[in-house]
Amino acid sequence: MSGLPAPGAMMNMNMKKESATAAVKLKALQWDKINYMAVGNTVWGSGGVDENALLKVLGEEGVFGSMEQLFVAKVTEYKEVRASKKIQEVCILNQHRAYQINIMLGGIKHTYPEIRHAILHMDEDFLTLVQLSNLLKFVPDAEETGKLLEYKDASEGVKLTLGRPEAFFVEMLKVERYQQRLEGLKFKMTFQGLLNGVNESIASITEASKGLRNAKHFKELLNLILMLGNYMNGGSHNGGAFGFKIASINKLVDTKASNAPNTTLLHFLTNITEKTLPDVLNYQKEIAPCGDACRVSLPELQTDFNHLKVKIKEIKTELHTHYSNGFKSCPEDRFYDIMQPFIDHAESAFSKTETAMVEMETMYKDCVKFYGEDASAMKPDEFFGIFKTFSASFEKAREDNQKQLEKEAQREKAKTAAKVREEQMAVKKSRIQVRREGSNDSEGGSDDKGMMDSLLETLRNGGDSESSRRDRRRKNRIDHAPMNVAVKAQDLLTSLREDESPIALLHE
């Protein structure tokens, strides 16, 4: 322990002894000091400069005196500043850029110190994601920083002369590594949503690749198409095929029936599949995941994946380089406290996504190759879109066939109904004819009743003349009414003649 210098001595060793000191307190120059032990191999320790001669020249020229006049530290009096007359604004920024910053600030209902405090605290509840993105669009560049730096420690009165955009930038210059903090806070706010989106896209492609690779019923359907195609092409150049490009399944609708223009080879395929191979229709379940997979853009997926990877690496480097051992630029600084636990979690979660990404790429390439395509030339949205389109067209063809069957059933029903109506009309006509004949019988009955009355009157008079009998026979022949009332009356009359006392019997 005796060989080590005391703490105070160590502090003095890192402080260079200067020959000239200011008579008054001056403003501080903000710089990052290099430890005295690290100076040796730098420009500062390389020698070649006579510091005593330089000090003498500066003193003779009155440089130090001028510095004391220009950069004397003023004591800030905390009192409300009220301008007695209108102060002309100091506008340093480009007019167009200042206009855009003014619009951006109009959407943030917080004071500049409140915004600075929220950024130092890494408070993701204070600013919305849109506001944070806008702040990142308007970060002071090197030139603007150089022009505004002199106002960073200016008095409140001087700051009041600044334009609104300039005053905002000056306040943000007080935040150590302002842009990196904004980027870190934005990444933390968007990380989980972005990671979920990447994981969903990876899962969609993986599931669709696995489903197609093991699609038993779909394979049977493809062989059925191959057989039908070879049968149609016969001995032509396209005949005798061992297989076909998978995109060809969407060309079945181009082959139309000769005698039914609205019927295509796809309609024919769906019809025979339903009637002959109904189990093959289960292929729909096998290729259903292609619907989600065809909506995945591989370039966008890779962009989001790489963004996550790069940002995690950047923040790890930022923490290691500028915030090692929990460094704080000021008591309010919580960058390390917030971002270190977050980046540990993010790195762990992303490692699982990296593994899933590698598995997805392997399965996708294997699936594309299995269907005779080149994975390097065919992106997932195009490849899986082939199956999605075929599935939709197949179902549309089935619906068309069903509608055609319904139309035929309706025509048959209409034909049957027309036949029933014809039969009903015939029955109705027959009934009308019967009624007409019945009406004629009723009229004949009235004549018979009159004849009956005449016969009874004759009987009462004691006999029946020959002429009356001839008239009745003539009447019966004309009416052609056998077994009518007239005949019955004639029979009754004959029976009465054979009786000895006809009149007495009738009265009984």
C-alpha positions in Angstrom: 0.0 0.0 0.0 2.9 2.4 0.7 3.9 2.3 -3.0 0.5 3.7 -4.2 -0.1 7.5 -4.2 -2.9 8.9 -2.1 -6.3 9.5 -3.8 -5.6 13.3 -3.7 -2.2 12.8 -5.3 -3.8 10.6 -8.0 -6.3 13.4 -8.8 -3.4 15.9 -9.0 -1.5 13.7 -11.3 -4.4 13.9 -13.8 -4.4 17.7 -13.5 -1.9 19.5 -15.7 -0.3 22.4 -13.9 -0.8 25.7 -15.8 1.4 28.7 -15.4 -1.3 31.3 -16.1 -4.6 31.5 -14.2 -7.6 33.8 -14.8 -8.2 36.6 -12.3 -12.0 36.1 -12.6 -14.2 33.1 -13.1 -14.6 32.3 -16.8 -17.1 30.2 -18.6 -16.1 26.5 -19.0 -15.0 25.0 -22.3 -16.9 21.7 -22.7 -14.5 18.9 -23.8 -13.7 15.3 -23.0 -10.4 15.0 -21.2 -7.9 12.3 -22.0 -6.3 10.5 -19.0 -2.7 11.5 -18.5 -1.7 7.9 -18.8 -3.1 7.7 -22.3 -1.5 10.8 -23.6 1.9 9.3 -24.5 1.1 8.0 -28.0 -1.1 10.9 -29.0 -0.6 14.3 -30.6 -0.6 15.7 -27.1 2.3 13.7 -25.9 4.4 13.8 -29.0 6.3 16.9 -28.0 7.6 19.6 -30.4 5.8 22.5 -28.8 7.5 25.1 -26.5 4.6 25.8 -24.1 6.6 28.4 -22.2 7.3 30.4 -25.3 3.6 30.2 -26.4 2.5 31.3 -22.9 4.8 34.3 -23.1 3.5 35.4 -26.6 -0.1 35.1 -25.5 0.6 37.2 -22.4 2.4 39.9 -24.3 -0.4 40.1 -26.9 -3.1 40.5 -24.1 -4.9 37.4 -25.1 -5.7 36.4 -21.6 -7.0 39.8 -20.7 -9.3 39.7 -23.7 -10.6 36.3 -22.7 -11.5 37.6 -19.2 -13.6 40.4 -20.8 -15.3 38.2 -23.4 -15.9 35.0 -21.5 -16.4 36.1 -17.9 -19.0 33.9 -16.1 -22.0 35.9 -15.2 -24.2 35.1 -12.2 -27.7 34.3 -13.4 -30.4 36.3 -11.6 -33.7 34.3 -11.5 -36.2 36.9 -12.2 -39.0 37.1 -14.8 -37.7 38.7 -18.0 -40.1 41.0 -19.6 -39.2 42.8 -22.8 -40.2 46.4 -22.6 -40.2 46.5 -26.4 -40.4 44.0 -29.1 -37.1 42.1 -29.5 -36.1 41.1 -33.0 -35.8 37.3 -33.3 -32.5 35.6 -34.0 -33.1 33.2 -36.9 -30.2 30.9 -37.5 -31.7 27.9 -39.2 -32.7 27.6 -42.8 -36.1 29.2 -43.3 -37.7 26.1 -44.9 -36.3 23.8 -42.2 -37.4 26.2 -39.5 -40.9 26.2 -40.9 -41.1 22.4 -40.8 -39.7 22.3 -37.2 -42.4 24.8 -36.2 -45.1 22.5 -37.6 -43.6 19.5 -35.8 -43.4 21.4 -32.5 -47.1 22.4 -32.9 -48.0 18.7 -32.4 -46.2 18.4 -29.1 -48.0 20.0 -26.2 -45.0 20.1 -23.8 -42.4 22.6 -22.9 -38.9 22.2 -24.2 -37.5 21.4 -20.7 -40.2 18.8 -20.2 -39.2 17.1 -23.5 -35.6 17.1 -22.6 -36.4 15.6 -19.2 -38.5 12.8 -20.8 -35.7 12.0 -23.2 -33.1 11.8 -20.4 -35.5 9.6 -18.4 -36.2 7.4 -21.5 -39.9 7.8 -20.8 -41.8 6.0 -23.5 -45.2 7.1 -22.1 -44.5 10.8 -22.4 -44.1 11.0 -26.2 -46.1 9.0 -28.8 -44.3 7.0 -31.4 -45.3 9.6 -34.0 -43.9 12.4 -32.0 -40.7 10.5 -31.4 -40.3 9.8 -35.1 -40.8 13.5 -35.9 -38.1 14.4 -33.4 -35.7 12.1 -35.2 -36.5 13.8 -38.5 -35.3 17.1 -37.1 -32.1 16.4 -35.2 -29.5 19.3 -35.3 -26.8 18.5 -37.8 -23.1 19.4 -37.3 -23.4 22.9 -38.9 -26.5 23.8 -37.0 -25.0 22.5 -33.8 -21.9 24.7 -34.4 -24.0 27.8 -34.9 -26.2 27.2 -31.9 -23.7 26.0 -29.4 -22.8 29.5 -28.2 -26.4 29.9 -26.9 -26.4 26.7 -24.9 -25.3 28.4 -21.7 -26.6 31.9 -22.6 -28.8 33.8 -20.2 -32.5 33.5 -20.4 -32.7 37.0 -21.8 -30.5 36.1 -24.7 -32.4 32.8 -25.3 -35.7 34.8 -25.5 -34.3 36.4 -28.7 -34.1 33.1 -30.4 -36.7 31.9 -32.8 -38.9 29.0 -31.7 -36.9 26.2 -33.7 -33.6 27.7 -32.6 -34.7 27.7 -28.9 -35.8 24.1 -29.2 -32.5 23.0 -30.6 -30.6 24.9 -28.0 -32.5 23.0 -25.3 -31.9 19.6 -26.9 -28.2 20.4 -27.1 -28.1 19.9 -23.3 -29.0 16.2 -23.9 -25.9 14.0 -24.1 -26.0 11.9 -27.3 -29.4 13.2 -28.2 -30.0 11.3 -31.5 -28.8 8.0 -30.1 -31.2 8.3 -27.2 -34.1 9.0 -29.5 -33.2 6.0 -31.7 -32.8 3.7 -28.7 -36.2 4.8 -27.2 -37.9 4.4 -30.6 -36.5 0.9 -31.0 -37.6 -0.1 -27.6 -41.1 1.1 -28.3 -41.3 -0.7 -31.7 -39.2 -3.8 -30.9 -42.0 -6.2 -29.8 -44.4 -5.4 -32.6 -41.7 -5.7 -35.2 -40.4 -9.0 -33.7 -44.0 -10.4 -33.6 -44.5 -9.5 -37.3 -41.2 -11.2 -38.3 -42.1 -14.3 -36.3 -45.6 -14.5 -37.9 -44.1 -14.2 -41.4 -41.5 -16.9 -40.6 -44.2 -19.2 -39.2 -46.5 -18.6 -42.2 -43.8 -19.7 -44.7 -42.7 -22.6 -42.5 -46.2 -24.0 -42.1 -47.1 -23.6 -45.8 -43.8 -25.3 -46.8 -44.3 -28.1 -44.4 -48.0 -28.5 -45.5 -47.1 -28.6 -49.3 -44.2 -31.0 -48.8 -46.5 -33.5 -47.1 -49.7 -32.9 -49.0 -50.8 -36.4 -49.9 -54.2 -35.6 -51.4 -52.8 -32.7 -53.4 -50.2 -35.0 -54.8 -53.0 -37.3 -56.0 -54.8 -34.3 -57.6 -51.7 -33.3 -59.5 -51.3 -36.9 -60.8 -54.9 -36.8 -61.9 -54.3 -33.5 -63.8 -51.1 -35.1 -65.3 -53.1 -38.1 -66.5 -55.9 -35.9 -68.0 -53.4 -33.7 -69.7 -51.5 -36.6 -71.3 -54.7 -38.0 -72.5 -55.7 -34.8 -74.1 -52.3 -34.1 -75.6 -51.9 -37.6 -76.9 -48.8 -38.1 -79.1 -48.1 -34.3 -79.6 -45.1 -32.5 -78.4 -46.7 -31.8 -75.0 -47.9 -35.4 -74.6 -46.3 -38.1 -72.6 -45.2 -35.7 -69.9 -43.7 -37.1 -66.6 -44.6 -33.8 -64.8 -45.2 -30.1 -65.4 -44.3 -26.7 -63.9 -46.5 -26.1 -60.9 -47.7 -22.8 -62.3 -49.5 -24.8 -65.1 -52.3 -25.8 -62.7 -53.7 -22.3 -63.2 -53.9 -22.8 -67.0 -56.7 -25.4 -66.8 -59.3 -22.6 -67.1 -57.8 -21.7 -70.5 -59.0 -25.0 -72.0 -62.7 -24.7 -72.8 -65.2 -27.3 -73.8 -66.1 -27.4 -77.6 -69.8 -27.6 -77.1 -70.1 -25.7 -73.9 -68.0 -22.4 -73.8 -68.8 -21.8 -70.2 -67.3 -25.2 -69.2 -63.5 -25.5 -68.8 -61.1 -28.3 -68.1 -61.1 -27.1 -64.4 -64.9 -27.5 -64.3 -64.5 -31.0 -65.7 -61.8 -31.8 -63.1 -63.9 -30.6 -60.2 -66.8 -32.6 -61.4 -65.0 -35.9 -61.8 -63.2 -35.3 -58.5 -66.4 -34.9 -56.6 -68.0 -38.0 -58.2 -65.0 -40.3 -58.5 -62.4 -39.3 -56.0 -64.1 -37.3 -53.2 -61.3 -37.9 -50.7 -59.0 -35.9 -52.9 -61.0 -32.8 -52.1 -59.3 -32.8 -48.7 -56.3 -31.2 -50.5 -57.9 -27.9 -49.5 -56.9 -28.4 -45.9 -53.4 -29.3 -46.9 -52.7 -26.1 -48.9 -54.8 -23.8 -46.8 -51.7 -22.2 -45.1 -50.6 -20.9 -48.5 -53.2 -18.2 -48.1 -51.2 -16.5 -45.4 -47.8 -17.4 -46.8 -48.5 -15.8 -50.2 -49.0 -12.4 -48.4 -45.4 -12.5 -47.0 -42.9 -10.3 -48.9 -39.5 -11.9 -48.5 -37.6 -8.6 -49.1 -39.7 -6.9 -46.4 -39.2 -9.8 -44.0 -35.4 -9.8 -44.6 -35.4 -6.0 -44.1 -37.2 -6.1 -40.8 -35.1 -9.1 -39.7 -31.9 -7.3 -40.5 -33.1 -4.1 -38.9 -33.7 -5.9 -35.6 -30.3 -7.5 -35.8 -28.5 -4.2 -36.6 -30.3 -2.2 -34.0 -29.6 -4.7 -31.2 -25.9 -4.6 -32.1 -25.9 -0.8 -32.2 -27.4 -0.4 -28.8 -25.1 -3.0 -27.3 -22.2 -1.0 -28.7 -23.7 2.2 -27.4 -24.0 0.8 -23.9 -20.5 -0.7 -23.9 -18.8 2.4 -25.4 -20.6 5.3 -23.7 -22.4 3.9 -20.7 -20.0 1.3 -19.3 -20.5 0.5 -15.6 -23.8 2.4 -15.6 -22.4 5.9 -16.6 -24.7 8.8 -16.2 -24.2 12.1 -18.0 -26.3 13.8 -15.4 -28.4 12.7 -12.4 -31.5 12.5 -14.6 -29.9 10.2 -17.1 -31.5 6.7 -17.1 -30.3 5.4 -20.5 -28.3 2.6 -19.0 -30.9 1.7 -16.4 -33.6 1.3 -19.1 -31.7 0.1 -22.1 -29.4 -2.5 -20.6 -32.2 -4.8 -19.2 -34.2 -4.3 -22.4 -31.3 -5.2 -24.7 -30.7 -8.4 -22.7 -34.3 -9.4 -23.2 -34.3 -8.4 -26.9 -31.1 -10.3 -27.7 -32.5 -13.5 -26.1 -35.8 -13.2 -27.9 -34.1 -12.4 -31.2 -31.8 -15.5 -31.0 -34.9 -17.7 -31.2 -36.1 -15.8 -34.2 -32.7 -16.3 -35.9 -33.0 -20.0 -35.4 -36.5 -20.0 -36.8 -35.4 -18.0 -39.8 -32.7 -20.5 -40.7 -35.2 -23.4 -40.4 -37.7 -21.5 -42.6 -35.2 -20.8 -45.4 -34.2 -24.5 -45.4 -37.8 -25.8 -45.5 -38.8 -23.3 -48.2 -35.9 -24.2 -50.5 -36.7 -27.9 -50.0 -40.4 -27.3 -50.8 -39.8 -25.2 -53.9 -37.4 -27.8 -55.2 -39.9 -30.6 -54.5 -42.4 -28.9 -56.8 -39.7 -28.5 -59.6 -39.0 -24.8 -59.1 -35.9 -22.8 -58.4 -36.0 -21.2 -54.9 -33.5 -18.5 -55.9 -35.7 -17.3 -58.7 -39.1 -17.7 -57.1 -40.1 -15.7 -54.0 -42.6 -17.0 -51.4 -45.4 -14.6 -52.4 -45.2 -15.8 -56.0 -44.7 -19.5 -55.2 -47.5 -19.8 -52.6 -49.7 -17.5 -54.6 -49.9 -20.3 -57.3 -51.6 -22.6 -54.8 -53.8 -19.9 -53.4 -55.0 -19.0 -56.9 -55.7 -22.6 -57.8 -57.6 -23.2 -54.7 -59.8 -20.2 -55.3 -60.4 -21.2 -59.0 -61.2 -24.8 -58.0 -63.8 -23.7 -55.5 -65.2 -21.2 -58.1 -65.5 -24.0 -60.6 -67.3 -26.2 -58.0 -69.8 -23.4 -57.4 -70.3 -23.0 -61.1 -71.1 -26.7 -61.4 -73.5 -26.6 -58.5 -75.3 -23.6 -60.0 -75.5 -25.5 -63.3 -77.0 -28.5 -61.6 -79.5 -26.2 -59.8 -80.5 -24.7 -63.2 -81.0 -28.1 -64.7 -83.1 -29.2 -61.7 -85.2 -26.0 -62.1 -85.7 -26.7 -65.8 -86.8 -30.3 -65.0 -89.0 -29.1 -62.3 -90.6 -26.6 -64.7 -91.1 -29.3 -67.3 -92.8 -31.6 -64.7 -95.0 -28.7 -63.5 -96.1 -28.0 -67.1 -97.0 -31.6 -67.6 -99.0 -31.6 -64.4 -100.8 -28.5 -65.5 -101.7 -30.1 -68.8 -103.1 -33.1 -67.1 -105.1 -30.9 -64.7 -106.5 -29.0 -67.7 -107.6 -32.3 -69.3 -109.3 -33.4 -66.1 -111.0 -30.0 -65.8 -112.3 -30.2 -69.4 -113.6 -33.7 -68.7 -115.5 -32.5 -65.6 -117.0 -29.7 -67.5 -118.2 -32.1 -70.2 -119.7 -34.3 -67.5 -121.5 -31.4 -66.0 -122.9 -30.4 -69.3 -124.3 -34.0 -69.9 -125.8 -34.0 -66.4 -127.6 -30.7 -67.2 -129.1 -32.3 -70.3 -130.4 -35.2 -68.1 -132.0 -32.8 -65.8 -134.0 -31.2 -68.6 -135.2 -34.7 -69.7 -136.3 -35.3 -66.2 -138.7 -32.4 -66.3 -140.4 -33.9 -69.5 -140.6 -37.3 -67.7 -142.4 -35.7 -64.8 -145.0 -34.2 -67.1 -145.4 -37.6 -68.8 -146.0 -39.2 -65.4 -148.6 -36.7 -64.5 -150.4 -37.4 -67.9 -150.3 -41.2 -67.2 -151.8 -40.8 -63.8 -154.5 -38.6 -65.3 -155.3 -41.3 -67.9 -155.5 -44.0 -65.2 -157.9 -41.9 -63.3 -160.0 -41.6 -66.5 -160.1 -45.4 -66.8 -157.8 -46.2 -69.7 -155.1 -45.4 -72.1 -155.8 -44.7 -75.8 -153.7 -46.2 -78.6 -152.7 -42.8 -79.8 -151.3 -41.8 -76.4 -149.2 -45.0 -76.3 -147.8 -44.2 -79.8 -146.9 -40.7 -78.7 -145.0 -42.0 -75.6 -143.1 -44.6 -77.6 -142.1 -41.9 -80.1 -140.9 -39.6 -77.3 -138.8 -42.4 -75.8 -137.1 -43.1 -79.1 -136.3 -39.4 -79.7 -134.8 -38.9 -76.2 -132.8 -42.1 -76.2 -133.3 -42.3 -72.5 -133.6 -46.0 -71.5 -134.4 -46.8 -67.9 -135.7 -43.2 -67.4 -138.8 -42.2 -65.5 -141.0 -42.6 -68.7 -140.0 -46.2 -69.0 -140.7 -46.8 -65.3 -144.1 -45.2 -65.8 -144.8 -47.4 -68.7 -144.0 -50.5 -66.7 -146.2 -49.3 -63.9 -149.1 -48.7 -66.3 -148.7 -52.3 -67.7 -148.7 -53.7 -64.2 -151.8 -51.7 -63.3 -153.7 -53.0 -66.3 -153.3 -56.6 -65.2 -154.9 -55.7 -61.9 -158.6 -56.0 -61.6 -159.1 -52.8 -59.6 -156.4 -50.4 -60.8 -157.9 -47.3 -59.5 -158.6 -48.6 -56.1 -155.0 -50.0 -55.8 -153.5 -46.6 -56.8 -155.5 -44.8 -54.1 -154.3 -47.2 -51.5 
